[in-house]
Amino acid sequence: MTARRVAAGKVARVIQPAIIVRSSRFPSPACGGGRGLDSPRHHRPELIFLKLGGSLLTDKARRGSFRSDVVRRLGREIRRALDRRPGLRLLIGHGGGSFGHFPAKKYRTREGLPGGGGWEGFAATRRGMIEMSRRVLEAFDEEGFRPTLVSPCATVIAERGRVRRWDITIIRALLESGQVPMIHGDCILDRALGFTILSTEELFQYLVGRLSPRRILLGCDVPGVYLGDPRARPHPPILARVDASNRRAVLKALGASADCDVTGGMAAKLNHLARMARRHPRLEVRILSGLLPGRIETALLGGAEGTLIAK
């Protein structure tokens, strides 16, 4: 069964708690078309997880900043790549950027109720993430790319900062019908802490074992993993590969992120990605630039961009 096209300029919405479903006027699976849930499956399509980092989409040092030109270009690149690879399935995640990290830091939201910010901090951080997602969706929509937002807060339960339960029925259904689900780092209810924050990488880590992607691409504001912090050391080398032989030295050289990043910066990202690479040896994991035009599109088409994170 083929999904029905929507007339140009019209957007259909079905709203459930924290879930916005949009249909598209574009016929390809990449842009909202695709097959229905009961279509025959001839082979398993390749699935890619793509993270668009908060430091890519915003200037995390400036509250409320949003790089609309960058996000629109990324929407064009993703749409073109999916048009060229109609069998590709894609799950997108985005970071909190300047909208999520400022309230999260102010209220110590990641620490939950022991952090002292209370439910006021939870609500403020969630509002920031909702605003971030709204802006991303609107920028993508201008370029004819319309992913479906599935906010983790509505379906994830954590315990001491780790996912314990997640009903991913909606995500599976969207992927099977050729749509692009979009998740994001979010405030999550936590059995021990009351609530916490889980980053997109932490959410990806849970989903990898259940959805079996072939590749994970982390688009950020740098061309790959530097041996050191480029803001503290001019022109550090960019590594082609990070694995067990150099990971410890890389993490030591990176130190803490200079940005307002409550989820640990590049060092934490490397640890999460390396853990996924170790547990899933066939998984290809890369960190690459989204600021350089064409890099995300090339990577989605199979190019070896950025730094490979291996076991």
Helices and strands as residue ranges (DSSP letters): E 13-16, E 19-22, G 29-31, E 47-52, H 54-57, H 68-84, E 89-94, H 97-107, G 109-111, G 113-115, H 118-142, E 148-150, G 152-154, E 156-159, E 162-166, H 169-176, E 181-184, E 186-190, E 194-198, H 200-211, E 215-220, E 225-226, E 238-239, E 241-242, H 247-254, H 265-279, E 284-289, H 295-300, E 307-309
